[in-house]
């Protein structure tokens, strides 16, 4: 038994936004005196977010994304650990798996600390609940991630951890997630009123709309694999997503008129399309992304490429142009004396190293020279640090998730489901689905539309990996994967062995309850 006290993380300010809770602890952090003032409560919230943002601070902490059919890796050099995920050759000794697992639980510990102590703070209910609701939201979100990545895991809700705690059943874990999400929905306001929780015209902290998005997504997941609760839970998800859509003006959500805005910095950082995001700061609490998604020839690390089949099958349009980097700037070669530019090659040119498209999601205005007209780009001393906001829930996907929930629920496809599809398709510059289609056709169409819209959104709570997992189609990609890609594990099947990640070896050594 060890007392898990969160005091150390409270010493750090969450610096994702300027001056976000930059409190001075002044040596006050003791078990008996903390939560004795409003400032203490805000400081505890700061520590909670500090841990949460570390969880997703790097692309390779979202290891599951390589298992979906939109992202791939190459096997050279230090990329072998990414290709393990890409090929479903899981290794319980992989340090990325251990790091991600531990960081989720560290965030949960920080949430537990707030949940179990916040009510001691001498404040009014109107001050307490918008903050306590954030702790319930983050605990639900982190358990939601854990249970989908690892399945049965220990369920920890106290500050004190028993290292003999056995793994809980998946159903029990979802019961806690639902309860926490419902509590967050009740406590959180429509919109926060003050900084740091409301900044630059949007909610930086989760609001009631974000809690509804989380709860609806939990219902949606319970409808599919592994619990398979079916149409009843698709209907529950649809009803909850509908509450968001019918109140989009109240919560301040929009679809950005130009989809390219979502790939740019600083324009995307405070987009009103964000339902819930991680607001990073390039100099303080940065996200490590730009180099991971760039070609080697252009100064990148080439960790994270677009799968060939995915790229070729995606419909042409402004969305495809916005999502993908299809040119490779040959930095280091001689510049053209007339234009001053480096040579620019197509992604599949024989002279390129990997012959894959890349992602256009982490463009930093201070680091890039980019011309949208002809695709030319180059970097100006680009670093691994990014200030781009990670969009955990995005309004475009809320619209499509509603359409999906209706498509798989017990009711007929309604006008709102079609309207949600059309809104996303119009912006994407693709053909609109006809209303004269069967329910089965609509089901496939909405899954395809979500496939394209959420492409490469590696930290999206309902991204491609989780969609393929709950629809039991992860293993089917072996039937259409391009022959030029790394070969998949020949034993890949619909089973927990491949649909979940292994518990890290280091955790098995110190937590006996994980071995059952």
HELIX and SHEET records of a PDB file:
HELIX    1   1 UNK A    7  UNK A   10  1                                   4    
HELIX    2   2 UNK A   38  UNK A   55  1                                  18    
HELIX    3   3 UNK A   59  UNK A   61  5                                   3    
HELIX    4   4 UNK A   63  UNK A   67  5                                   5    
HELIX    5   5 UNK A   77  UNK A   79  5                                   3    
HELIX    6   6 UNK A   80  UNK A   86  1                                   7    
HELIX    7   7 UNK A   95  UNK A  117  1                                  23    
HELIX    8   8 UNK A  118  UNK A  120  5                                   3    
HELIX    9   9 UNK A  125  UNK A  150  1                                  26    
HELIX   10  10 UNK A  170  UNK A  187  1                                  18    
HELIX   11  11 UNK A  208  UNK A  223  1                                  16    
HELIX   12  12 UNK A  231  UNK A  246  1                                  16    
HELIX   13  13 UNK A  248  UNK A  251  1                                   4    
HELIX   14  14 UNK A  259  UNK A  263  5                                   5    
HELIX   15  15 UNK A  267  UNK A  270  5                                   4    
HELIX   16  16 UNK A  290  UNK A  293  5                                   4    
HELIX   17  17 UNK A  296  UNK A  298  5                                   3    
HELIX   18  18 UNK A  308  UNK A  313  1                                   6    
HELIX   19  19 UNK A  318  UNK A  323  1                                   6    
HELIX   20  20 UNK A  395  UNK A  408  1                                  14    
HELIX   21  21 UNK A  415  UNK A  428  1                                  14    
HELIX   22  22 UNK A  439  UNK A  453  1                                  15    
HELIX   23  23 UNK A  464  UNK A  470  1                                   7    
HELIX   24  24 UNK A  474  UNK A  479  5                                   6    
HELIX   25  25 UNK A  496  UNK A  499  1                                   4    
HELIX   26  26 UNK A  505  UNK A  510  1                                   6    
HELIX   27  27 UNK A  512  UNK A  515  5                                   4    
SHEET    1   A 2 UNK A   2  UNK A   3  0                                        
SHEET    2   A 2 UNK A 160  UNK A 161 -1                                        
SHEET    1   B 2 UNK A  71  UNK A  72  0                                        
SHEET    2   B 2 UNK A 305  UNK A 306 -1                                        
SHEET    1   C 2 UNK A 198  UNK A 199  0                                        
SHEET    2   C 2 UNK A 202  UNK A 203 -1                                        
SHEET    1   D 2 UNK A 264  UNK A 265  0                                        
SHEET    2   D 2 UNK A 363  UNK A 364  1                                        
SHEET    1   E 2 UNK A 274  UNK A 278  0                                        
SHEET    2   E 2 UNK A 390  UNK A 394 -1                                        
SHEET    1   F 2 UNK A 287  UNK A 288  0                                        
SHEET    2   F 2 UNK A 385  UNK A 386 -1                                        
SHEET    1   G 2 UNK A 324  UNK A 325  0                                        
SHEET    2   G 2 UNK A 358  UNK A 359 -1                                        
SHEET    1   H 2 UNK A 327  UNK A 329  0                                        
SHEET    2   H 2 UNK A 344  UNK A 346 -1                                        
SHEET    1   I 2 UNK A 368  UNK A 370  0                                        
SHEET    2   I 2 UNK A 377  UNK A 379 -1                                        
END                                                                             
